[in-house]
Amino acid sequence: MTTQAWPSEWLRGVLEVCVLRAVAEAPTYGYAIAADLEAAGLGSIKGGTLYPLLTRFEKSGVIAPEWRTGEGGPARKYYALTDRGRTELAELSARWSEFARTVTDHLAPSPDRGTPAAPPAGRDHPGAPAPAPSRKASS
């Protein structure tokens, strides 16, 4: 899947449910969760973002940790959803789906709102000054 550079505000809004989804199939560890999210097209999630979230989930009883010895390497902390975590994932998934539909419906053109207008030529963003009119040289 193509990795898109999504706005960080969007990722913050959806990261919790996506991390829970990444843990739902089977116990997994942090690096594998980050790789799963990247493969899903969410981009590279840094450890400084992921691990505090996992710690918060652990403290709230949404995931349960388990240390497993590595084959020829250090032990890894695996995470698995608890029953509470499965309930949380189902609720967040349903709410996200409803929210995504609401936003999609709002963004779609409708007879009441019309098609969103393109910004005038030469304006990078709303509120930017309009370009000065060009003056033709007199002949």
FIDREN-144255 format. One record per residue: residue number from 1; x, y, z of N, C-alpha, C in turn. Coordinates in steps of 0.2 Angstrom, whole numbers. Layout:
BEGIN
{roti NUM {X Y Z} {X Y Z} {X Y Z}}
...
# end
This chain:
BEGIN
{roti 1 {4 -6 0} {0 0 0} {4 6 0}}
{roti 2 {2 11 -3} {6 18 -4} {6 21 3}}
{roti 3 {12 24 5} {12 27 11} {11 35 10}}
{roti 4 {6 38 13} {4 44 12} {6 49 18}}
{roti 5 {8 55 17} {10 59 22} {4 62 25}}
{roti 6 {1 59 30} {-6 62 32} {-4 67 37}}
{roti 7 {-9 72 38} {-8 77 43} {-8 74 50}}
{roti 8 {-3 76 54} {-3 73 61} {-9 73 65}}
{roti 9 {-13 79 64} {-19 79 68} {-24 73 66}}
{roti 10 {-24 71 60} {-28 66 58} {-26 59 61}}
{roti 11 {-19 58 61} {-16 52 64} {-18 52 71}}
{roti 12 {-17 57 75} {-19 57 82} {-26 55 83}}
{roti 13 {-30 57 79} {-37 56 80} {-39 48 79}}
{roti 14 {-35 45 75} {-37 38 73} {-32 33 76}}
{roti 15 {-26 35 79} {-21 30 81} {-23 25 86}}
{roti 16 {-27 27 91} {-29 23 96} {-33 17 93}}
{roti 17 {-38 18 89} {-42 12 86} {-37 8 81}}
{roti 18 {-33 11 78} {-28 7 73} {-23 3 77}}
{roti 19 {-21 6 83} {-16 1 87} {-20 -4 90}}
{roti 20 {-26 -3 92} {-30 -9 95} {-31 -14 90}}
{roti 21 {-33 -12 84} {-34 -16 78} {-28 -20 76}}
{roti 22 {-22 -17 77} {-16 -21 75} {-14 -26 81}}
{roti 23 {-17 -25 87} {-15 -30 92} {-21 -35 92}}
{roti 24 {-26 -34 89} {-32 -39 89} {-31 -46 87}}
{roti 25 {-28 -47 82} {-27 -53 79} {-23 -58 83}}
{roti 26 {-18 -56 86} {-13 -61 90} {-9 -56 94}}
{roti 27 {-6 -59 100} {-1 -55 103} {5 -53 99}}
{roti 28 {7 -46 100} {12 -44 95} {16 -39 99}}
{roti 29 {22 -36 97} {26 -32 100} {26 -25 96}}
{roti 30 {29 -20 100} {29 -13 97} {32 -12 90}}
{roti 31 {37 -15 88} {40 -14 82} {35 -17 76}}
{roti 32 {33 -23 78} {28 -26 73} {21 -22 73}}
{roti 33 {19 -19 78} {13 -15 78} {15 -9 73}}
{roti 34 {21 -6 74} {22 0 70} {23 -2 62}}
{roti 35 {26 -8 61} {27 -10 54} {20 -12 51}}
{roti 36 {15 -14 55} {8 -16 53} {5 -9 51}}
{roti 37 {5 -4 55} {2 2 54} {5 5 47}}
{roti 38 {12 5 46} {15 7 40} {13 4 34}}
{roti 39 {12 -3 35} {10 -7 29} {3 -5 27}}
{roti 40 {-1 -3 32} {-8 -2 31} {-9 5 28}}
{roti 41 {-3 9 27} {-3 15 24} {-4 21 28}}
{roti 42 {-3 20 35} {-3 26 40} {3 30 40}}
{roti 43 {9 27 37} {15 31 38} {19 28 44}}
{roti 44 {25 31 45} {29 28 50} {27 31 57}}
{roti 45 {26 27 61} {24 29 68} {30 28 72}}
{roti 46 {32 34 75} {38 34 79} {37 30 86}}
{roti 47 {42 28 89} {41 24 96} {39 29 101}}
{roti 48 {41 36 100} {39 41 105} {32 42 105}}
{roti 49 {28 40 100} {21 41 99} {18 34 101}}
{roti 50 {21 29 99} {17 22 100} {18 20 107}}
{roti 51 {24 20 110} {25 17 117} {21 20 122}}
{roti 52 {21 27 122} {17 30 128} {9 28 127}}
{roti 53 {7 27 121} {0 24 120} {-1 17 122}}
{roti 54 {4 13 121} {4 6 123} {4 6 131}}
{roti 55 {8 10 134} {8 11 141} {1 13 144}}
{roti 56 {-2 18 141} {-8 20 143} {-13 15 143}}
{roti 57 {-13 11 137} {-18 5 136} {-17 0 142}}
{roti 58 {-10 -1 143} {-9 -6 148} {-11 -4 155}}
{roti 59 {-10 2 157} {-13 5 163} {-20 5 164}}
{roti 60 {-24 6 158} {-31 6 158} {-34 -1 158}}
{roti 61 {-30 -6 157} {-33 -13 156} {-35 -15 149}}
{roti 62 {-33 -11 144} {-36 -13 138} {-31 -18 134}}
{roti 63 {-25 -18 136} {-20 -23 133} {-17 -26 139}}
{roti 64 {-14 -32 138} {-11 -35 144} {-4 -37 141}}
{roti 65 {2 -35 144} {8 -37 142} {11 -44 144}}
{roti 66 {15 -46 140} {19 -53 142} {26 -52 139}}
{roti 67 {31 -54 143} {38 -54 141} {39 -61 138}}
{roti 68 {42 -61 132} {44 -67 129} {51 -67 127}}
{roti 69 {55 -72 129} {62 -73 127} {63 -73 120}}
{roti 70 {68 -69 117} {69 -69 110} {73 -75 108}}
{roti 71 {73 -77 102} {77 -82 99} {84 -79 97}}
{roti 72 {89 -80 101} {95 -77 100} {95 -69 101}}
{roti 73 {90 -66 104} {90 -59 105} {87 -58 111}}
{roti 74 {86 -51 113} {83 -50 119} {76 -51 120}}
{roti 75 {73 -52 126} {66 -53 127} {62 -47 124}}
{roti 76 {56 -49 122} {52 -43 119} {45 -43 123}}
{roti 77 {42 -37 124} {36 -36 127} {31 -37 122}}
{roti 78 {27 -42 123} {21 -43 118} {15 -40 121}}
{roti 79 {10 -38 117} {4 -35 119} {-2 -39 117}}
{roti 80 {-7 -40 121} {-13 -44 118} {-19 -40 121}}
{roti 81 {-25 -40 117} {-31 -37 119} {-34 -41 125}}
{roti 82 {-36 -37 130} {-40 -40 135} {-48 -40 133}}
{roti 83 {-52 -43 137} {-59 -43 135} {-61 -35 135}}
{roti 84 {-59 -31 139} {-60 -24 139} {-58 -21 133}}
{roti 85 {-52 -23 131} {-49 -20 125} {-53 -22 118}}
{roti 86 {-56 -28 118} {-60 -30 113} {-66 -26 112}}
{roti 87 {-69 -25 118} {-75 -21 119} {-74 -13 116}}
{roti 88 {-68 -11 119} {-66 -4 117} {-65 -4 109}}
{roti 89 {-61 -9 106} {-60 -9 99} {-67 -9 95}}
{roti 90 {-72 -13 97} {-78 -13 94} {-82 -7 94}}
{roti 91 {-81 -3 100} {-85 3 101} {-81 9 97}}
{roti 92 {-75 9 97} {-71 14 93} {-72 13 86}}
{roti 93 {-72 7 84} {-72 5 76} {-79 8 74}}
{roti 94 {-84 6 78} {-91 8 76} {-92 16 76}}
{roti 95 {-89 19 81} {-89 26 81} {-85 30 75}}
{roti 96 {-79 27 74} {-75 29 69} {-79 29 62}}
{roti 97 {-82 23 61} {-86 22 54} {-91 27 54}}
{roti 98 {-95 29 59} {-100 34 59} {-97 41 57}}
{roti 99 {-92 42 61} {-88 49 60} {-86 49 53}}
{roti 100 {-83 44 50} {-80 44 43} {-86 45 38}}
{roti 101 {-91 42 39} {-97 43 35} {-100 50 35}}
{roti 102 {-100 53 41} {-102 60 42} {-98 65 38}}
{roti 103 {-91 64 39} {-86 68 36} {-87 67 28}}
{roti 104 {-87 61 26} {-88 60 19} {-94 63 16}}
{roti 105 {-100 62 19} {-106 65 17} {-106 73 17}}
{roti 106 {-102 76 22} {-102 83 22} {-97 86 16}}
{roti 107 {-92 82 15} {-88 84 9} {-91 83 2}}
{roti 108 {-95 79 2} {-98 77 -5} {-102 83 -7}}
{roti 109 {-102 85 -14} {-106 90 -16} {-114 88 -15}}
{roti 110 {-118 93 -14} {-125 92 -14} {-128 98 -17}}
{roti 111 {-135 97 -19} {-138 103 -22} {-139 109 -17}}
{roti 112 {-139 107 -10} {-140 113 -6} {-134 117 -5}}
{roti 113 {-128 113 -5} {-122 117 -4} {-118 118 -11}}
{roti 114 {-119 115 -16} {-116 115 -22} {-109 112 -21}}
{roti 115 {-105 113 -27} {-98 110 -27} {-94 115 -23}}
{roti 116 {-89 112 -19} {-84 117 -16} {-81 121 -21}}
{roti 117 {-80 127 -20} {-77 132 -25} {-69 131 -25}}
{roti 118 {-66 131 -31} {-59 131 -31} {-57 138 -29}}
{roti 119 {-51 139 -26} {-49 145 -24} {-47 149 -30}}
{roti 120 {-48 156 -30} {-46 160 -36} {-39 159 -38}}
{roti 121 {-37 159 -45} {-31 158 -47} {-26 163 -44}}
{roti 122 {-20 160 -42} {-15 164 -39} {-16 165 -31}}
{roti 123 {-21 162 -28} {-21 162 -21} {-20 155 -18}}
{roti 124 {-15 155 -14} {-13 149 -11} {-18 146 -5}}
{roti 125 {-21 151 -2} {-26 149 4} {-31 154 5}}
{roti 126 {-36 152 8} {-41 158 9} {-38 163 14}}
{roti 127 {-40 169 12} {-38 175 16} {-31 178 13}}
{roti 128 {-28 174 8} {-22 177 5} {-25 183 0}}
{roti 129 {-21 188 -1} {-23 193 -5} {-23 191 -12}}
{roti 130 {-28 194 -16} {-28 192 -23} {-23 195 -27}}
{roti 131 {-20 192 -32} {-15 195 -36} {-17 201 -39}}
{roti 132 {-12 206 -40} {-13 212 -43} {-15 211 -50}}
{roti 133 {-20 215 -52} {-22 215 -59} {-16 216 -64}}
{roti 134 {-15 213 -69} {-9 214 -74} {-12 220 -78}}
{roti 135 {-7 224 -80} {-8 230 -84} {-5 229 -91}}
{roti 136 {-9 230 -96} {-6 229 -103} {-3 236 -105}}
{roti 137 {2 235 -108} {6 241 -111} {2 244 -116}}
{roti 138 {1 251 -117} {-3 254 -122} {1 254 -128}}
{roti 139 {-2 253 -134} {1 253 -140} {0 260 -143}}
# end
